[in-house]
Amino acid sequence: MPIRFDDSNPHNVCITLTGHVDAREYDENNARLVARMQLAHRERVKFGILVDGRDSTPPGAKERQGMGRFMEDNAALMSATVYGQVIVLSNALQRGVLTAILWIRPFPMPHYVTGSPEDGMAWLEAQRRGLAA
């Protein structure tokens, strides 16, 4: 499956996208993410999300529309349960375009766009430490 969902770390969910991901696969992943957010809400905890899209193809129009609906439908839950989201993309142009989009329509939680998963994990850790301060 082109999406690997790893929630083995209690502080972060790591989502790795590989190759072409279609709308059905995004929907299945989003259902898992909603379940994880609902659990966090019940337990009154927050977690971080790292999405590694370095090895994926850019999503098509149908997939982008689905992502937008997911964000709108789950904005309150994400704001309450996610302390930060990182998007990792290898292409500098894609990172720039995404950053511009997020200026216009930001995520409901702090976010960071980078080319390195290590950089992204360090940013998430700093966000998590900020919660405890």
C-alpha positions as CSV (number, residue, x, y, z in Angstrom):
1,M,0.0,0.0,0.0
2,P,1.4,3.4,-0.9
3,I,0.5,4.8,2.6
4,R,2.3,3.6,5.7
5,F,0.7,4.7,8.9
6,D,2.9,4.4,12.0
7,D,1.5,5.3,15.3
8,S,3.9,3.2,17.4
9,N,5.3,6.3,19.0
10,P,2.8,7.7,21.5
11,H,3.9,11.3,20.7
12,N,3.8,11.2,16.9
13,V,2.1,9.6,14.0
14,C,4.3,9.2,10.9
15,I,2.6,8.8,7.6
16,T,4.8,7.8,4.6
17,L,3.4,8.2,1.1
18,T,5.0,6.2,-1.7
19,G,4.3,6.5,-5.4
20,H,0.7,7.3,-6.5
21,V,-1.9,7.5,-3.8
22,D,-5.5,7.5,-4.9
23,A,-8.6,9.0,-3.2
24,R,-9.7,5.7,-1.7
25,E,-6.3,5.2,0.0
26,Y,-6.3,8.8,1.3
27,D,-9.8,8.2,2.7
28,E,-8.6,5.0,4.5
29,N,-5.6,6.8,5.9
30,N,-7.8,9.7,7.0
31,A,-10.2,7.3,8.8
32,R,-7.2,6.0,10.8
33,L,-6.1,9.5,11.6
34,V,-9.6,10.5,12.8
35,A,-9.7,7.4,15.1
36,R,-6.3,8.4,16.5
37,M,-7.5,12.0,17.1
38,Q,-10.7,10.7,18.8
39,L,-8.6,8.6,21.1
40,A,-6.3,11.5,21.9
41,H,-9.4,13.6,22.6
42,R,-10.8,11.0,25.0
43,E,-7.4,10.7,26.7
44,R,-6.9,14.5,26.7
45,V,-3.5,14.3,25.1
46,K,-2.0,15.8,21.9
47,F,0.3,14.2,19.3
48,G,2.3,15.4,16.3
49,I,2.0,14.3,12.7
50,L,4.8,13.9,10.2
51,V,3.8,13.3,6.6
52,D,6.7,12.1,4.5
53,G,5.9,12.6,0.8
54,R,9.4,12.6,-0.6
55,D,8.8,9.4,-2.6
56,S,5.2,10.1,-3.7
57,T,3.8,11.7,-6.8
58,P,1.8,15.0,-6.3
59,P,-1.8,14.3,-5.6
60,G,-4.4,14.9,-8.4
61,A,-7.3,17.3,-8.2
62,K,-9.7,14.7,-6.7
63,E,-7.2,13.8,-4.0
64,R,-6.5,17.5,-3.2
65,Q,-10.2,18.2,-3.0
66,G,-10.6,15.3,-0.5
67,M,-7.7,16.7,1.5
68,G,-9.4,20.1,1.7
69,R,-12.7,18.5,2.8
70,F,-10.9,16.4,5.5
71,M,-9.2,19.5,6.9
72,E,-12.5,21.5,7.0
73,D,-14.5,18.6,8.5
74,N,-11.9,17.9,11.2
75,A,-10.4,21.3,11.9
76,A,-11.7,21.5,15.5
77,L,-10.6,17.9,16.3
78,M,-7.2,18.6,14.8
79,S,-6.8,21.8,16.7
80,A,-7.7,20.1,20.0
81,T,-5.5,17.0,19.5
82,V,-2.5,17.8,17.2
83,Y,0.3,19.9,18.5
84,G,1.9,20.3,15.1
85,Q,2.1,18.8,11.6
86,V,5.2,18.5,9.4
87,I,5.1,17.9,5.7
88,V,8.3,16.5,4.2
89,L,8.8,17.0,0.5
90,S,12.0,16.5,-1.5
91,N,11.3,19.0,-4.2
92,A,12.0,22.7,-3.3
93,L,9.4,23.9,-5.7
94,Q,6.7,21.7,-4.1
95,R,7.7,22.9,-0.7
96,G,7.4,26.5,-1.8
97,V,4.0,26.1,-3.4
98,L,2.7,24.3,-0.3
99,T,4.1,27.0,2.0
100,A,2.3,29.7,-0.1
101,I,-0.9,27.7,0.0
102,L,-0.6,27.4,3.8
103,W,-0.1,31.2,4.1
104,I,-3.5,31.6,2.5
105,R,-5.2,28.7,4.1
106,P,-3.3,27.5,7.2
107,F,-3.7,24.2,9.0
108,P,-5.7,24.5,12.3
109,M,-2.5,23.7,14.2
110,P,1.1,24.8,13.9
111,H,2.8,23.4,10.8
112,Y,6.2,23.2,9.2
113,V,7.3,22.3,5.6
114,T,10.8,20.8,5.2
115,G,12.9,18.5,3.0
116,S,14.2,16.4,5.8
117,P,12.3,14.0,8.1
118,E,15.1,14.5,10.8
119,D,14.5,18.3,10.7
120,G,10.7,17.7,10.9
121,M,11.1,15.3,13.9
122,A,13.2,17.9,15.7
123,W,10.6,20.6,15.0
124,L,7.9,18.3,16.4
125,E,9.9,17.6,19.5
126,A,10.3,21.3,20.1
127,Q,6.6,21.8,19.7
128,R,5.9,18.9,22.2
129,R,8.4,20.4,24.7
130,G,6.6,23.7,24.3
131,L,3.4,22.1,25.5
132,A,5.0,21.0,28.7
133,A,6.5,24.5,29.5
